[in-house]
Amino acid sequence: MLAADPSIADILDRPKTKKNEGEDNTDSDSGNKAAVAPVEDVSGLPRVLLIGDSISIGYTLPVRALLSGKANVHRIPINGGATEVGLANMKEWLGDGKWDVIHFNFGLHDAKYMSETALRATPEQYLKNLQELVTEMKATGAKLVFATTTPTPSKLSRATRRFDSIPSRNEIAVKLMKENGVAVDDLYAVVLPVQEQIQRPGDVHYKPEGYAILAKAVAASIEAQLPKKQP
């Protein structure tokens, strides 16, 4: 079981000081700025691009630290939001440089209800948009890793905020990734056993220890796709 993983247990057992209880990259201007700031490449290391929403902003800095000396970890300069945002910006995000690995997620914003009955993207729209994005990213020659969308709390603090079924959306996405030969980083499965311990109450975002656990999984999935060093 995931909760028995010594490294995750260690993260959950860290003492909660007044300082680290209040830390959260998704609410901190300094955390956001550091996460999205341009990265100067270290020569000879593979290049990695993180694409995702505010949750991915939250795990960017710890992923970068975990892969220090192994990869140059960049991320898109904004909250990636829904697939429609990705379609409008992907060319700019990819730029002209060579990417070795692209770790990406789209899902939570697509599953959001914009009104009582209107979804940001229907399951059919989500599937279509996601396929277009995968095709565009695959054209770079990079290894792709799709991160499943993490679970939402059973009760959100904002009563007006509602989401379509995240497991159903993940099922759509994972099937598509398998058809396209894209690796899957199942962050939904990582979070689920410890969700109540690591997710902020009534919020889709995470406590610092939650981002540390997500970062561990993200870094491992990226490292598995990095070019192998020649003996």
C-alpha positions in Angstrom: 0.0 0.0 0.0 1.1 3.5 -0.8 0.7 4.8 2.7 3.2 2.2 3.9 5.9 3.6 1.6 8.6 4.7 4.0 9.4 7.9 2.0 5.8 8.9 2.0 5.4 8.0 5.7 8.5 10.2 6.4 6.9 13.1 4.5 3.6 12.8 6.4 5.5 12.5 9.8 7.5 15.6 9.3 6.8 18.1 12.2 4.4 20.8 11.2 5.9 24.1 12.1 4.0 27.4 11.9 6.1 28.3 8.9 5.7 25.2 6.8 2.0 24.8 7.6 1.4 28.1 5.9 3.6 27.5 2.9 1.8 26.8 -0.4 3.2 27.6 -3.8 -0.3 28.0 -5.3 -1.1 31.0 -2.9 2.4 32.5 -2.7 3.5 35.1 -5.2 7.1 34.3 -4.5 6.5 30.5 -4.9 4.6 31.1 -8.2 7.3 33.4 -9.5 10.1 31.0 -8.7 8.2 28.1 -10.2 7.5 29.9 -13.5 10.8 31.8 -13.8 13.0 30.9 -16.8 15.6 28.2 -16.1 19.1 28.5 -17.4 20.1 25.1 -18.7 23.1 23.2 -17.4 25.0 22.0 -20.4 24.9 18.3 -21.0 21.7 17.6 -19.1 18.4 16.6 -20.7 15.6 19.1 -21.0 12.2 18.5 -19.3 9.0 20.6 -19.7 6.2 20.6 -17.1 2.8 21.5 -18.4 -0.2 21.8 -16.1 -2.4 23.9 -13.9 -1.9 25.4 -10.4 -1.4 22.0 -8.9 1.6 21.5 -11.2 2.9 24.9 -10.2 2.8 23.6 -6.6 5.0 20.7 -7.3 7.4 22.4 -9.8 10.0 23.5 -7.3 10.3 20.2 -5.4 10.5 18.3 -8.8 13.2 20.6 -9.9 15.1 19.9 -6.6 14.7 16.2 -6.9 16.0 16.2 -10.5 18.9 18.6 -9.8 22.0 17.4 -11.6 19.9 14.9 -13.7 17.7 17.3 -15.8 17.0 20.9 -16.6 13.3 21.2 -15.5 11.4 24.0 -17.1 7.7 24.7 -16.9 5.2 26.8 -18.8 5.0 30.4 -17.6 1.3 30.3 -16.6 -1.4 28.1 -15.1 -2.1 25.8 -18.1 -5.8 25.5 -17.3 -8.1 23.6 -19.6 -7.3 21.9 -22.9 -8.6 24.9 -24.9 -5.9 27.0 -23.2 -3.3 24.4 -24.2 -4.5 24.4 -27.8 -4.2 28.2 -27.9 -0.7 28.3 -26.4 1.1 25.0 -27.1 3.2 26.3 -30.0 4.5 29.1 -27.8 5.1 26.8 -24.8 7.1 24.3 -26.9 9.2 27.0 -28.5 12.1 26.1 -30.7 14.3 24.2 -28.3 14.6 20.4 -28.0 12.7 18.7 -25.3 13.7 15.2 -24.0 10.6 14.7 -21.8 7.3 16.5 -21.5 5.2 15.8 -18.4 1.7 17.2 -18.8 -1.8 17.3 -17.3 -5.1 18.7 -18.5 -8.3 17.6 -16.8 -9.5 19.5 -13.7 -10.4 22.7 -15.5 -12.1 20.9 -18.4 -14.2 19.0 -15.8 -15.4 22.2 -14.2 -19.0 23.3 -14.4 -19.2 26.9 -15.6 -22.9 27.1 -14.7 -25.5 24.8 -13.3 -25.5 22.6 -16.4 -22.6 23.7 -18.6 -19.3 22.0 -18.5 -16.1 23.8 -19.5 -15.5 20.8 -21.9 -17.8 17.9 -22.4 -16.1 14.4 -22.3 -16.2 14.4 -26.1 -14.6 17.8 -26.3 -12.0 16.8 -23.8 -11.1 13.7 -25.7 -10.8 15.6 -29.0 -8.7 18.4 -27.6 -6.5 16.1 -25.7 -5.7 14.1 -28.9 -4.8 17.3 -30.7 -2.5 18.3 -27.9 -0.8 14.9 -27.8 -0.3 14.9 -31.5 1.4 18.4 -31.3 3.6 17.4 -28.4 4.6 14.1 -30.0 5.8 16.0 -33.1 8.7 17.4 -31.0 10.2 13.9 -30.6 10.1 14.2 -26.8 9.0 11.3 -24.5 5.6 12.2 -23.2 4.2 11.5 -19.7 0.6 12.2 -18.9 -0.3 12.9 -15.3 -3.8 11.8 -14.3 -6.0 14.5 -12.6 -5.9 14.4 -8.8 -9.1 13.8 -6.8 -11.4 16.6 -5.7 -12.6 16.8 -2.1 -16.0 15.4 -1.3 -17.1 18.8 -0.2 -15.6 22.0 -1.6 -15.5 25.2 0.4 -16.9 27.1 -2.5 -20.4 25.8 -2.9 -20.7 27.2 -6.4 -17.7 25.1 -7.6 -18.6 21.7 -9.1 -16.7 19.2 -11.2 -17.6 16.3 -13.5 -16.5 12.8 -12.4 -12.7 12.9 -12.2 -12.3 9.1 -12.4 -14.4 9.1 -15.6 -12.2 11.9 -17.1 -9.1 10.0 -16.2 -10.4 6.8 -17.8 -10.9 8.7 -21.0 -7.4 10.2 -20.9 -5.6 7.0 -19.9 -7.3 5.1 -22.8 -6.2 7.8 -25.2 -2.6 7.7 -23.8 -2.4 4.0 -24.3 -3.6 4.3 -27.9 -0.8 6.9 -28.5 2.0 5.1 -26.6 2.2 7.8 -23.9 3.4 6.9 -20.4 1.0 7.6 -17.6 1.9 9.0 -14.2 -1.2 8.1 -12.1 -1.2 11.0 -9.6 -4.9 10.2 -8.8 -3.8 6.8 -7.4 -0.9 8.5 -5.5 -3.2 10.9 -3.8 -6.3 8.8 -3.1 -5.0 6.7 -0.1 -3.7 9.8 1.7 -6.0 12.5 0.3 -7.5 13.6 3.7 -4.0 14.0 5.1 -2.4 16.0 2.3 -5.2 18.0 0.6 -6.3 21.4 2.0 -9.8 21.2 3.5 -12.5 21.9 0.9 -9.8 22.7 -1.7 -8.4 21.0 -4.8 -4.9 22.2 -3.8 -2.4 20.6 -1.4 -0.5 21.2 1.9 3.3 21.3 1.5 3.6 17.6 2.4 1.1 16.9 -0.4 3.1 18.7 -3.0 6.2 16.8 -1.7 4.4 13.5 -2.3 3.2 14.6 -5.8 6.7 15.8 -6.6 8.2 12.4 -5.7 5.9 10.6 -8.1 6.4 13.2 -10.9 10.2 13.2 -10.6 10.2 9.3 -10.7 8.0 9.2 -13.8 10.2 11.8 -15.6 13.5 10.1 -14.6 12.2 6.8 -16.0 11.9 8.5 -19.4 15.2 10.4 -19.4 17.8 9.3 -22.0 20.0 6.6 -20.7 23.7 7.5 -20.1 26.1 5.7 -22.4 28.6 3.5 -20.5 
